[in-house]
Amino acid sequence: MATTVEITVARQTPKTRRFSLGLGGWIGAGILVLFFVVAILAPIMAPYDPVKQIGDSLAAPGAGHIMGTDLYNRDVFSRVLYGAQVSMSVGLIVTLVAFVVGVVLGLASAYFGSWVDVIIGRVTDALMAVPGILLAIAILAVLGGGLSNVVIALSLVYLPEMIRVVRGQALSVKERLYVTSAVALGSGHGRLILRHIAPHVLGPTIVQATFVFAHALLYESALSFLGLGIQPPQATWGNLVADGLPYLSSAPLQVVFPCIVVSLAVLSVNLFGDALRDVIDPEGNVSR
């Protein structure tokens, strides 16, 4: 009887653990959802127009402006809310582009091999040979700033990492017995990829996508801070920091507030991503 109970518990434990993100994971997921809600409802939640001049220059936080005003008399709280729209949009679009294209190219590289693998591999190696921030800066120096160009630049930065993760997972799955059996039974290329390989690759790839999202948030803020990303007067977290930096000694909260928001957003994604990795990939095959 005891043996039966032990076997039952042993069988149920992994299944139970599989659906538990843990406290940190749920906190991260909750904060992340909150940021998306803020980004969607920014026009309703913001007390002022983010580009309209209201109040005094560099006013301290108070009843009328809970985060104060910037050099150009604009409400910082309203600009932070509207900045969430840009940052969350960039992070989401870059992640989706890198995920979709990375899955397609990674599967093609692993499955077909030969010259397909060589071409995709060499392009991937070339892109990964350049530090990500430098590659993004170079692309934006050619294309110019703006939302669409930032998305293109960051997608090219993170696409190679996604391709490499998908390719590695697909090569492992490709050698499994059920895939070999499907080949012996005459399954076509499309069925083998979509039915037998892709489903086993998506889990680790989704985990990797969370890390791409977090890094895209940081890079977008960094590029906007440098003046290469989203251009003023459009509000982004990065150019809020850039606007307040010259007045760091006299009005430090102009820099502190957007920095806290960026850090909290990235932390929430990392908490959720780490918990998701432990659930989907307990063997640690996916790295940052």
C-alpha positions as CSV (number, residue, x, y, z in Angstrom):
1,M,0.0,0.0,0.0
2,A,2.8,2.4,0.9
3,T,4.6,1.5,-2.3
4,T,1.5,2.3,-4.3
5,V,1.1,5.7,-2.6
6,E,4.7,6.6,-3.2
7,I,4.5,5.7,-6.8
8,T,1.3,7.8,-7.1
9,V,3.0,10.8,-5.5
10,A,6.0,10.4,-7.6
11,R,3.9,10.4,-10.7
12,Q,1.8,13.4,-9.7
13,T,4.6,15.7,-8.4
14,P,6.2,16.6,-11.8
15,K,2.7,17.2,-13.2
16,T,1.8,19.5,-10.4
17,R,5.1,21.3,-10.6
18,R,4.6,21.8,-14.3
19,F,1.7,24.2,-13.8
20,S,3.2,26.1,-10.9
21,L,5.1,29.3,-11.7
22,G,5.9,30.0,-8.1
23,L,5.5,33.2,-6.2
24,G,8.1,35.1,-8.1
25,G,6.7,34.0,-11.5
26,W,3.2,35.1,-10.6
27,I,4.4,38.4,-9.2
28,G,6.3,39.0,-12.5
29,A,3.3,38.0,-14.6
30,G,1.1,40.3,-12.6
31,I,3.3,43.3,-12.9
32,L,3.8,42.6,-16.6
33,V,0.0,42.5,-17.2
34,L,-0.3,45.8,-15.2
35,F,2.2,47.4,-17.6
36,F,0.3,46.3,-20.6
37,V,-3.0,47.6,-19.1
38,V,-1.3,50.9,-18.4
39,A,0.0,51.1,-22.0
40,I,-3.4,50.4,-23.4
41,L,-5.3,52.8,-21.1
42,A,-2.6,55.6,-21.1
43,P,-4.9,58.1,-22.9
44,I,-7.6,57.5,-20.2
45,M,-5.3,57.4,-17.2
46,A,-3.0,60.3,-18.1
47,P,-4.2,63.5,-16.4
48,Y,-2.5,65.7,-19.0
49,D,-1.5,65.7,-22.6
50,P,2.1,64.4,-22.6
51,V,3.4,67.1,-24.9
52,K,1.4,70.0,-23.6
53,Q,3.1,72.6,-21.4
54,I,1.4,72.8,-18.1
55,G,2.6,74.3,-14.8
56,D,6.1,75.4,-13.9
57,S,9.4,74.1,-15.2
58,L,11.0,71.3,-13.2
59,A,8.3,71.5,-10.5
60,A,8.6,69.1,-7.6
61,P,6.1,66.3,-7.2
62,G,2.9,67.6,-5.7
63,A,-0.9,67.3,-5.8
64,G,-1.2,68.6,-9.3
65,H,1.7,66.7,-10.7
66,I,2.5,63.5,-8.7
67,M,5.9,63.1,-10.5
68,G,6.5,66.8,-11.1
69,T,7.1,68.5,-14.4
70,D,10.1,68.5,-16.8
71,L,12.1,71.3,-18.3
72,Y,9.4,72.1,-20.8
73,N,6.6,72.3,-18.2
74,R,5.2,68.9,-19.2
75,D,3.7,66.5,-16.7
76,V,6.2,63.7,-16.1
77,F,3.5,61.2,-14.9
78,S,1.6,61.5,-18.1
79,R,4.8,61.1,-20.1
80,V,5.7,58.0,-18.2
81,L,2.3,56.5,-18.9
82,Y,2.5,57.3,-22.6
83,G,6.1,56.0,-22.6
84,A,4.8,52.6,-21.6
85,Q,2.9,52.5,-24.9
86,V,6.1,52.9,-26.9
87,S,8.3,50.6,-24.8
88,M,5.7,47.8,-24.5
89,S,4.8,48.0,-28.2
90,V,8.5,47.8,-29.2
91,G,9.2,44.9,-26.9
92,L,6.1,43.0,-28.1
93,I,6.6,43.6,-31.8
94,V,10.3,42.8,-31.7
95,T,9.6,39.6,-29.7
96,L,6.9,38.4,-32.2
97,V,9.1,39.1,-35.2
98,A,12.1,37.4,-33.7
99,F,10.0,34.5,-32.6
100,V,8.2,33.9,-35.9
101,V,11.1,34.4,-38.2
102,G,13.5,32.6,-35.8
103,V,11.2,29.5,-35.6
104,V,10.9,29.3,-39.4
105,L,14.6,29.8,-40.2
106,G,15.8,27.7,-37.2
107,L,13.5,24.7,-38.2
108,A,14.6,25.0,-41.9
109,S,18.3,25.1,-40.9
110,A,18.0,22.0,-38.7
111,Y,15.7,20.0,-40.8
112,F,17.1,20.5,-44.3
113,G,20.8,20.9,-43.4
114,S,23.2,21.1,-46.3
115,W,23.5,24.5,-48.0
116,V,20.4,25.8,-46.2
117,D,22.1,25.3,-42.8
118,V,25.3,26.8,-44.1
119,I,23.8,30.0,-45.4
120,I,21.5,30.6,-42.3
121,G,24.4,29.6,-40.0
122,R,26.9,32.0,-41.6
123,V,24.4,34.9,-41.6
124,T,23.6,34.2,-38.0
125,D,27.3,34.1,-37.0
126,A,27.9,37.4,-38.8
127,L,25.1,39.1,-36.9
128,M,26.2,37.7,-33.6
129,A,29.8,38.7,-34.1
130,V,28.8,42.4,-33.6
131,P,27.7,43.4,-30.1
132,G,23.9,44.0,-30.1
133,I,23.9,47.6,-29.1
134,L,26.5,48.5,-31.7
135,L,24.6,46.7,-34.4
136,A,21.4,48.5,-33.4
137,I,23.2,51.9,-33.4
138,A,24.7,51.1,-36.9
139,I,21.4,50.2,-38.4
140,L,19.7,53.3,-36.9
141,A,22.5,55.5,-38.1
142,V,21.7,54.3,-41.7
143,L,17.9,54.1,-41.4
144,G,17.3,57.0,-39.0
145,G,15.2,57.1,-35.8
146,G,11.5,56.3,-35.4
147,L,9.4,53.4,-34.1
148,S,9.5,51.2,-37.2
149,N,13.3,51.6,-37.6
150,V,13.8,50.7,-33.9
151,V,11.7,47.6,-34.4
152,I,13.8,46.6,-37.5
153,A,17.1,47.2,-35.7
154,L,16.2,45.3,-32.5
155,S,14.6,42.4,-34.5
156,L,17.9,41.9,-36.4
157,V,19.8,42.0,-33.1
158,Y,17.7,39.3,-31.4
159,L,16.9,37.2,-34.4
160,P,20.2,35.2,-34.4
161,E,19.7,34.2,-30.8
162,M,16.3,32.8,-31.5
163,I,17.5,31.0,-34.6
164,R,20.3,29.3,-32.6
165,V,17.9,28.2,-29.9
166,V,15.4,26.8,-32.3
167,R,18.0,25.1,-34.4
168,G,19.6,23.4,-31.4
169,Q,16.3,22.1,-30.1
170,A,15.2,20.9,-33.6
171,L,18.5,19.0,-34.2
172,S,17.9,17.2,-30.9
173,V,14.2,16.4,-31.7
174,K,15.1,15.3,-35.2
175,E,17.1,12.4,-33.9
176,R,14.4,10.9,-31.7
177,L,12.8,7.6,-32.4
178,Y,9.3,8.8,-33.2
179,V,10.6,11.2,-35.9
180,T,12.6,8.3,-37.4
181,S,9.5,6.2,-37.3
182,A,7.5,8.9,-39.0
183,V,10.1,9.1,-41.8
184,A,10.0,5.3,-42.3
185,L,6.2,5.5,-42.6
186,G,6.5,8.0,-45.4
187,S,5.6,11.3,-43.7
188,G,6.3,14.3,-45.9
189,H,8.5,17.3,-45.0
190,G,5.6,19.5,-43.9
191,R,4.0,16.9,-41.6
192,L,7.4,16.0,-40.1
193,I,8.2,19.6,-39.3
194,L,4.7,20.8,-38.2
195,R,3.5,17.6,-36.4
196,H,6.6,16.0,-35.0
197,I,9.3,18.6,-34.6
198,A,7.9,22.1,-34.1
199,P,5.6,21.3,-31.1
200,H,8.6,20.1,-29.2
201,V,10.6,23.2,-30.1
202,L,8.1,25.8,-29.1
203,G,8.4,25.4,-25.3
204,P,12.1,26.5,-25.0
205,T,11.6,29.0,-27.7
206,I,8.8,30.7,-25.8
207,V,11.1,30.9,-22.8
208,Q,13.8,32.5,-24.9
209,A,11.2,35.0,-26.2
210,T,10.6,36.4,-22.7
211,F,14.3,37.2,-22.4
212,V,14.2,38.9,-25.8
213,F,11.3,41.0,-24.6
214,A,13.2,42.1,-21.5
215,H,16.3,43.0,-23.5
216,A,14.2,44.8,-26.1
217,L,12.8,47.1,-23.4
218,L,16.3,47.9,-22.2
219,Y,17.7,48.5,-25.7
220,E,14.8,50.7,-26.8
221,S,15.3,52.9,-23.7
222,A,19.0,53.0,-24.3
223,L,18.6,54.0,-28.0
224,S,16.1,56.7,-27.1
225,F,18.4,57.9,-24.4
226,L,21.1,58.3,-27.0
227,G,18.8,60.1,-29.3
228,L,18.8,57.4,-31.9
229,G,15.5,55.8,-31.2
230,I,12.1,57.4,-30.8
231,Q,12.4,61.1,-31.3
232,P,11.1,63.9,-29.1
233,P,8.5,65.2,-28.3
234,Q,7.1,61.7,-28.3
235,A,7.3,60.3,-24.8
236,T,9.5,57.3,-24.1
237,W,11.2,56.1,-21.0
238,G,14.6,56.6,-22.5
239,N,14.2,60.2,-23.6
240,L,12.6,61.0,-20.2
241,V,15.9,60.0,-18.6
242,A,17.8,62.0,-21.3
243,D,15.7,65.1,-20.7
244,G,16.2,65.0,-16.9
245,L,19.9,64.0,-16.9
246,P,21.3,67.6,-17.2
247,Y,19.3,68.5,-14.0
248,L,20.2,65.5,-12.0
249,S,21.6,67.5,-9.1
250,S,18.8,70.0,-8.9
251,A,15.8,67.8,-9.8
252,P,16.9,64.1,-9.5
253,L,13.4,62.7,-9.5
254,Q,13.1,63.6,-13.2
255,V,15.6,60.7,-13.8
256,V,14.7,58.5,-10.9
257,F,11.0,57.9,-11.8
258,P,11.6,56.7,-15.4
259,C,14.6,54.6,-14.3
260,I,12.4,52.9,-11.6
261,V,9.7,52.2,-14.2
262,V,12.2,50.7,-16.7
263,S,13.8,48.6,-14.0
264,L,10.5,47.3,-12.7
265,A,9.3,46.4,-16.2
266,V,12.5,44.4,-17.0
267,L,12.5,42.8,-13.5
268,S,8.9,41.6,-14.0
269,V,9.7,40.0,-17.4
270,N,12.8,38.3,-16.0
271,L,10.9,36.9,-13.0
272,F,8.2,35.6,-15.3
273,G,10.8,34.2,-17.8
274,D,12.8,32.5,-15.1
275,A,9.7,30.8,-13.7
276,L,8.5,29.8,-17.1
277,R,12.0,28.3,-17.9
278,D,11.9,26.2,-14.8
279,V,8.4,24.9,-15.7
280,I,9.0,24.3,-19.4
281,D,12.7,23.5,-19.5
282,P,13.7,22.1,-16.1
283,E,16.9,20.6,-17.5
284,G,18.3,24.1,-18.3
285,N,18.6,23.8,-22.1
286,V,17.6,27.4,-22.5
287,S,20.0,30.2,-21.4
288,R,19.8,33.9,-21.5
